[in-house]
Amino acid sequence: MPLNELLPTVSQLSHQDKLRLIHFLLLAVAKEEGCNLESPDHKEQENLLLEQLASTEAVVWSPYHAHEAAQALSDMLTAAKEEGYA
């Protein structure tokens, strides 16, 4: 594909995708020149991170079930009204 056909598509990419493209092109050109810029343990590190993520339990907090917080906020608003701040 000619570059003049590719450039309009590249300009529509998100910022992050443009950075990924730059990274991909840099590695491809380096490989063509006989250089390997990728670290040999890149996949190993990636797999380790994925394993850690899989074993991590996510905690989701929601204000909908935080009745104490709602009461504390209500008490603060009442105190502010009594002091003339609200």
N, C-alpha and C positions, 0 to 999 in steps of 0.2 A: 504494500500500500504506500503510495507516495506521501511524503511528509505534509504537503499542502492539503491533503485530504484528512490527514490525521490531526492536525493542529486544531481545527474547530471542535473536534470531539474532546481533545485534551483540555481545551479552555473551559469546557462545561463540567469538568470533574470538580469534586469538592476539594478543599484545601488538603485534607488528609489523604485523599486518593492521589492528588498530585505529588505529595511527598512520597507515597508508596511507589508511584511510577518512577520518580527520580531514583529512589533506592534500587528498584528493579533494574533500571537502565545502567546505573553505576556498576552493579554486580555483573550484569551481562557484558558490558564493555571490558571490565577488568578480567573476566573469564576469557574473553576473546584475546586479550593481551597476555594471557598465561598467568594471571594473578588470581589468587583466591582470597577475597576479602571477607568471606563468611567464616566465623569461628567454627572449628570442628565440633565443638560441643553445643552448638546452637540448638539443635533438635533435642538434645538431652536436657538442656535448661528449660526449653519450652515444655517438654513432657513433664518435668518436675513441677513446674508452675501449674500445669493443668491438673496434675494429681493433687497438689495442695489445694487448689480451688475446689476440686471435687470433694475433698474431705472436710472442707470448711462449712460449718453450719451458718447460714445467714439468719440474722435476727432482724425482723421487720417490726418497726414501731409505728403505731398509728395513734393519732390523737383522739380517735373515736372511742377508745376504750380507756382513756386516761382521765377517769372521773376525779381523781385527786387534783390533777392539774387544772381541770375546769373549775373546781371549787376554789383553788388557790387564786386563780385569775379573777373569779367573781368576788372573792374577799378583797383583793387588791383594788378592784374597780369601786367597790363599796367604800373602802377607806379613802380613795382618791376623791370620790364625790363628797364625802363628809368633810374633807379638808379643802374643798373648793377647787380641786385641780381638774375635775372632769365635768 
